[in-house]
């Protein structure tokens, strides 16, 4: 089922951990509505780079989020966040270009120089840019 022209519900909820351990990762109606907002932002990212996006983590049920060690306040639980990479673009460059664009985001995080976390909100977005490195925690801006 397509959420937007380039993103499906299946890719936004797939979880190897959930499949392996038998966890239900079906989003409730509110999270499904939030996935629509998130995928609209991801469509803008895709257009900005004119390249496909590989989503590694979208919606996570509370059970899946706990099992992977995610924060209890993770926006993934609400269907408002995705971790991704852009084909043939470094995560660092991805964060830099998104942060300088009109793409709507609440948080944009360069995670371990390996992927990008983008979250959206139905409220006024903070447009917060952070970097996380092993052993350093969250650092403001693009570090």
N, C-alpha and C positions, 0 to 999 in steps of 0.2 A: 504494500500500500504506500503510495507516494504521499509525503507530507508537503513537499514543495517539488519543483521540477527535477531537482538533482538529489534529493534526500528521501530515503524510505524510513518507515517506522521500524522495519527490521534492523537496519544498520544503526539506528539510534538507540536500540534496546539490547542489541546482541551482547552477550557476556559469556566468555569461555568458562569463567568461574561458576556462573549460574548453571550453565549446561552440565558442567562436570559434577557439581555438587547437588544438582536437582533443585536449585532455588528458582522461585517464580520471579521473573523480572518484568512482569507486565505492568505498565504504568496505569495508575488510576486516571479517571477523566481529567482532573485538574492538571496533572503532569502531561497528559497528551496534548492539552490545549497549550501548555507552556512549550512543548516541543515544536509546535507550529511557529511560535515567536522565535525560538532558538534557530530553527532551520531557515527562517527568513533572513536572520543575521548571517548565517553560514552561506546562504546564497550570495549575499553581498561580498563576503570574503572571496568566494569562488570567482565572482565577477572581477573583483579588484586584481586578482592574480591571473585571471583567464586560465585557470588550471584546476584540475580535480583536487578534492580534499579527501583525505583518508581519516575517518572518524575512528578513534581507538576506544573511546568511552563516551557515551551519551547519558541517557537516563540510567540511574541505578536505584533499585529498590533499597530500602533501609538495610535489609539482610545482606544484599550484595555489597553495599557500601561499607558496612561493618566488616565483612569478611576480607575486603581488600585493604582495610585500614584507613578508609576515608574519614574525613572530619564529620562529626555528627550534624554539622550545619551546612554540609556540602550542597551546593546548588544543583548538583547532579540528581539528588533525591527528588527535587521538584521538577526535573526536566528542563532546567534553565541553564545547563552547562554542558560543554563538550570538550573533550581533549582530541586534538587532531594534528595532522601535518598536511602541508601543501606540497603536492608533487613537484620535485626539483627546486624547492625553495627551502633554505635553512629555517629552522624554528626562530632563530634570532631575527632574521630578516623579515619573517612573517609578522612577528610582534611589532617590529619597527614600522612596517608599512601600515598595518592595521591601526596602530596607535596614532598615526599621522593622517588617517583617512576619516571619512564620515560614517564608517561602519559603526552601528550602535553596539556598545558593550558596557557591562557593569564592571567586570574584572577581565583583565587580559594578563595571563601569567606565562612567562617563559619558564617551563619546568625542566630543570636539569639539562638545559640545552638540547633536549631530545624531542619535546613536543610542546604544543601551545594549548593552554586552557582558556576558553572564552566563555564567559557567562553573560546572560542578559537579565533584565529585570522589567517588570511592568511599571515600576516607579521611575523616578528620575535616575538615570544611570550615573554612577560615580566616575566612570572612565578611569578606573584605577589600573595602573600598569605595575606589575610586580615581577621579580625574578626569584626563583627558588633554586638553591644549590644544595647539594648534599653537605650536611654539617653546618650550613649557614642559615637555614630557615628562609623566611620571606624577606626580600630586600626591596625597597621602593625603586620604581623605575626599571629601565632596561639596564641591567648590570653586565 
